[in-house]
Amino acid sequence: MISFPVIIPVKTFDLAKQRLSGILQPPERAALARTMLIDVLNVVASVVLPSNVIVITSSPEASGIAKSAGTLVLQEAASSDLNSAIEAATRHVMVQNAGGFLMLPADVPEITIAVLHQAFVALDQNGSVVLAPAISDGGTNLLACRPPHAIRPEFGAGSFAKHLAAAERSGLACHVLNSPELGGDIDSPEDLARFLDRRTSTLTDRLLRDLRQDLGQDLGVAKRRVPPDLAAAHETQLLSGGNLSEERREYIR
């Protein structure tokens, strides 16, 4: 198992994915955010001990999911932005004398064990900063630092370029992971269509196909609402391995 802790910041589910409001109703967006978190936790917990995973959130529901997976939960102030949340988690990591950390968002359901392991190897062997760019908007979908305070988080518009420039200014070795599994977060209808075109073995893929028939072809037409117990049924598979592809299961073995 990898020794560096993983930080996963999580928004309150009912406020998540506002850019999808034209095609998904609030309960559907909440179910999507919830299920993506479960997919990410499933993979992370296959590489890192659950006790070394830090979920920082103000959401009681997200806290419950994280605790059921055995991860540490840090309470975030409801008014905090993403950078403040990550800085709070970084301070916790430093108090615990961890040599570094890896920050992963909760909306990259395509992440695989192999790619996550690649990021850790790069951090351990090749550099002080590891970055993965978001494909669609210039954001950052993975930030790893060794030591934890190597650079400050600057998430927001154009954050990948800002993080890269910060590493260069500090003279730090920086490794960039150009990975479709890390690059593909789900923020916009175009992101969602791209995700469904890839036909992954994730719970998120299964949820979206349950929510919409032919969603990838007709993003503007609401077919039906999410059944109240649909996401809860998916949660029962948390850390069960049932949603992992054969490639992921082989890596665990």
C-alpha positions as a printed Julia matrix, in Angstrom:
253×3 Matrix{Float64}:
   0.0    0.0     0.0
   1.08   3.59   -0.73
   2.05   5.72    2.29
   1.15   9.2     1.02
  -2.34  10.31    2.13
  -5.03  11.14   -0.41
  -7.17  14.25    0.09
 -10.65  14.25   -1.5
 -12.65  17.49   -1.13
 -16.41  16.99   -1.53
 -19.11  19.62   -2.04
 -22.56  19.3    -0.54
 -24.4   17.06   -2.98
 -27.43  19.31   -3.41
 -25.16  22.15   -4.58
 -23.07  20.04   -6.94
 -22.95  20.13  -10.73
 -24.91  23.32  -11.31
 -23.7   23.46  -14.92
 -25.77  20.34  -15.59
 -28.99  21.98  -14.4
 -30.3   22.24  -17.97
 -30.42  18.46  -18.36
 -30.5   17.03  -14.83
 -32.93  17.82  -12.04
 -31.54  18.58   -8.53
 -32.11  15.01   -7.21
 -30.36  13.64  -10.28
 -27.38  15.95   -9.89
 -27.11  14.96   -6.23
 -27.25  11.28   -7.16
 -24.53  11.85   -9.78
 -22.22  13.6    -7.3
 -22.84  10.91   -4.7
 -22.13   8.05   -7.1
 -18.97   9.65   -8.51
 -17.62   9.93   -4.97
 -18.28   6.23   -4.44
 -16.46   5.34   -7.66
 -13.45   7.42   -6.63
 -13.39   5.94   -3.12
 -13.59   2.42   -4.53
 -10.41   2.95   -6.53
  -8.49   4.97   -3.95
  -9.21   2.39   -1.23
  -7.63  -0.26   -3.47
  -4.32   1.62   -3.5
  -4.23   3.46   -0.16
  -5.25   2.24    3.27
  -8.69   3.73    4.01
  -7.29   5.29    7.18
  -4.89   7.26    4.97
  -7.7    8.77    2.88
  -8.97  12.19    3.99
 -12.4   13.35    2.85
 -12.94  17.02    3.68
 -16.53  18.16    3.42
 -19.35  20.09    5.09
 -21.89  17.51    3.89
 -23.25  15.06    6.49
 -24.2   12.69    3.67
 -20.7   12.73    2.16
 -19.28  12.25    5.66
 -21.46   9.18    6.11
 -20.3    7.64    2.85
 -16.66   8.33    3.7
 -16.97   6.9     7.21
 -18.64   3.77    5.85
 -15.52   3.29    3.72
 -13.3    3.66    6.78
 -11.76   6.96    5.69
 -10.92   9.95    7.83
 -13.38  12.85    7.62
 -12.4   16.46    8.23
 -15.24  18.88    8.8
 -15.13  21.8     6.39
 -16.77  25.14    7.1
 -19.83  25.5     4.88
 -18.5   28.82    3.55
 -15.08  27.43    2.56
 -13.92  27.41   -1.03
 -11.96  24.56   -2.58
  -8.53  26.09   -1.95
  -9.32  26.74    1.71
 -10.54  23.17    2.13
  -7.36  21.75    0.6
  -5.18  24.02    2.72
  -7.01  22.83    5.85
  -6.43  19.2     4.86
  -2.78  19.99    4.08
  -2.3   21.39    7.58
  -3.69  18.14    8.97
  -1.27  16.16    6.8
   1.65  18.24    8.02
   0.69  17.74   11.67
   0.7   14.0    10.98
   4.25  14.33    9.58
   3.3   12.89    6.2
   5.99  13.39    3.59
   3.51  14.51    0.94
  -0.07  14.2    -0.23
  -2.17  13.64   -3.33
  -5.37  15.6    -3.92
  -8.01  14.0    -6.1
 -11.42  15.53   -6.88
 -14.57  13.52   -6.26
 -15.8   13.86   -9.87
 -13.28  11.77  -11.81
 -15.13   8.42  -11.86
 -12.94   7.03  -14.66
  -9.85   6.96  -12.45
  -8.19   3.53  -12.42
  -5.87   1.83   -9.98
  -3.08   1.8   -12.57
  -3.28   5.55  -13.19
  -3.44   6.37   -9.49
  -0.43   4.15   -8.85
   1.4    5.92  -11.67
   0.79   9.26   -9.94
   2.17   7.95   -6.66
   5.26   6.51   -8.34
   5.89   9.85  -10.04
   5.58  11.68   -6.71
   7.81   9.19   -4.9
  10.54   8.91   -7.53
  10.47  11.78   -9.99
   9.34  15.03   -8.49
   8.02  17.31   -5.82
   4.82  18.15   -7.73
   2.61  15.93   -9.88
  -0.23  17.45  -11.91
  -2.97  16.13  -14.16
  -4.8   18.66  -16.33
  -8.55  18.64  -16.91
  -9.19  18.06  -20.59
 -11.98  20.55  -21.11
 -11.36  23.7   -19.07
  -7.7   24.07  -18.08
  -8.36  22.98  -14.52
  -6.37  20.57  -12.36
  -7.74  17.08  -11.73
  -4.84  15.85   -9.61
  -2.37  17.74   -7.47
   0.33  15.91   -5.52
   3.02  17.64   -3.48
   6.15  16.46   -1.69
   6.59  18.0     0.84
   2.95  18.95    1.52
   3.66  22.7     1.37
   5.63  22.52   -1.92
   3.13  24.83   -3.62
  -0.17  26.38   -2.6
  -3.39  25.18   -4.23
  -4.76  27.65   -6.79
  -7.88  25.9    -8.01
 -10.22  27.85  -10.23
 -10.07  29.05  -13.82
  -6.81  28.06  -15.48
  -5.51  26.34  -12.36
  -3.32  23.84  -14.2
  -1.18  26.6   -15.71
  -1.04  28.36  -12.33
   0.1   25.2   -10.51
   2.69  24.46  -13.2
   4.03  28.03  -13.03
   4.2   27.89   -9.22
   6.29  24.72   -9.36
   8.61  26.25  -11.97
   9.04  29.46   -9.94
  10.04  27.39   -6.92
  12.5   25.32   -8.95
  10.61  22.12   -8.17
  10.63  19.02  -10.34
   7.14  18.65  -11.79
   5.67  15.57  -13.46
   2.58  16.02  -15.67
   0.2   13.1   -16.14
  -1.76  13.43  -19.37
  -4.35  10.78  -18.69
  -7.87  10.53  -20.16
  -8.97   8.79  -16.95
  -7.81  11.76  -14.88
  -8.63  14.44  -17.43
 -12.3   13.61  -17.74
 -14.26  15.18  -14.93
 -18.02  15.69  -15.45
 -19.01  19.35  -15.26
 -20.86  20.11  -18.5
 -23.3   18.34  -20.84
 -20.39  17.83  -23.24
 -18.36  16.16  -20.48
 -21.3   13.92  -19.68
 -21.76  12.88  -23.31
 -18.04  12.15  -23.65
 -18.13  10.06  -20.48
 -21.04   7.94  -21.71
 -19.36   7.42  -25.08
 -16.45   5.75  -23.28
 -18.77   3.1   -21.7
 -16.85   2.51  -18.49
 -17.51  -0.16  -15.89
 -18.26   2.43  -13.21
 -21.29   2.9   -11.0
 -21.54   6.4   -12.47
 -22.0    5.01  -15.98
 -24.65   2.62  -14.71
 -26.47   5.38  -12.84
 -26.54   7.73  -15.82
 -27.88   5.03  -18.12
 -30.56   4.29  -15.55
 -31.44   7.97  -15.31
 -31.76   8.63  -19.02
 -32.44   6.4   -21.96
 -30.23   7.46  -24.86
 -28.78  10.28  -22.77
 -25.73  10.6   -24.96
 -27.87  11.26  -28.04
 -30.51  13.52  -26.49
 -29.04  15.59  -23.68
 -31.86  18.1   -23.65
 -34.8   15.81  -23.05
 -35.63  14.63  -19.54
 -36.89  11.07  -19.73
 -37.56  10.35  -16.07
 -36.58  11.34  -12.57
 -34.16   9.37  -10.43
 -35.99   6.88   -8.19
 -35.42   7.87   -4.54
 -33.68   4.61   -3.68
 -31.56   4.28   -6.83
 -28.37   5.88   -5.54
 -28.8    4.15   -2.18
 -28.8    0.81   -4.0
 -25.54   1.78   -5.67
 -24.06   2.74   -2.29
 -24.42  -0.84   -1.06
 -21.65  -1.73   -3.52
 -19.18   0.66   -1.9
 -15.77  -1.01   -1.68
 -17.28  -4.33   -2.72
 -15.24  -4.5    -5.92
 -18.38  -5.22   -7.9
 -18.01  -2.12  -10.04
 -14.33  -2.65  -10.85
 -13.29  -3.58  -14.36
 -11.17  -6.67  -14.95
  -8.13  -4.42  -15.36
  -8.75  -2.98  -11.89
  -9.32  -6.37  -10.27
  -6.16  -7.77  -11.85
  -4.18  -4.9   -10.39
  -5.48  -5.65   -6.92
  -4.4   -9.28   -7.21
